[in-house]
């Protein structure tokens, strides 16, 4: 049975590994230069400092989620653990905490778009670039 807990400083390295593996498996649209740029920000700034939720399977981290209020900032599951209900468990956990959720998801990541649609999210808007101005459109979604 998976467990969900707050992250701690000791989690940063393993969560960075999960982020890398997950992005490599689902974000084939990223240029290598952008991957390297984003990886540095995630590993050096976001993961060590952000309050995150970690989902564990058999005592080992299998994914993580960042929340800003009711907004899902990040949700990454180890590719070896996909399709096991872990992402669904994380969204349910966030909804119990915050109610109806919002998320911004890369339009070029159809697996993620489909996941959020299955979780009851619907598109409410679109941005032609990501938050840093890179050429990766974002879909803005809200849980119904």
SULQUIGI-V126098 format. One record per pair of residues at least 24 apart in sequence whose ideal C-beta (glycine too) atoms are under 8 Angstrom apart, sorted by the first residue. I is the first residue (numbers start at 1). GAP is how many residues later the second one is. If there is no record, write none. Layout:
i;gap
I;GAP
I;GAP
This chain:
i;gap
2;53
2;54
2;55
2;60
2;83
2;84
2;87
3;52
3;53
4;49
4;50
4;51
4;52
4;85
4;86
4;89
5;48
5;49
5;51
6;45
6;46
6;47
6;48
7;43
7;44
7;45
7;46
7;47
7;57
9;39
11;36
11;41
11;43
11;50
11;53
12;31
12;35
12;36
14;46
14;47
15;32
15;37
15;39
15;46
15;49
15;61
16;26
16;27
16;31
18;43
18;44
18;45
18;46
18;58
18;59
18;60
19;24
19;28
19;45
19;57
21;57
21;58
21;59
22;41
22;54
22;55
22;56
22;57
23;53
24;55
25;54
25;57
26;53
26;83
26;85
26;86
27;79
27;81
27;82
29;77
29;79
29;80
29;107
30;106
34;100
34;102
46;28
50;24
53;37
53;40
53;41
55;31
55;34
55;35
57;24
57;27
57;29
62;24
63;24
63;27
65;25
65;28
65;29
67;27
67;30
67;31
69;29
70;24
70;28
70;29
70;30
70;31
70;32
71;30
71;31
71;32
72;29
72;30
72;31
75;28
87;28
87;32
88;31
91;28
95;48
100;42
100;43
100;44
101;41
101;42
102;38
102;39
102;40
102;41
103;37
103;38
104;27
104;34
104;35
104;36
104;37
105;33
105;34
105;36
106;24
106;30
106;31
106;32
106;33
107;29
107;30
107;31
107;32
108;28
108;29
113;26
116;25
119;24
120;24
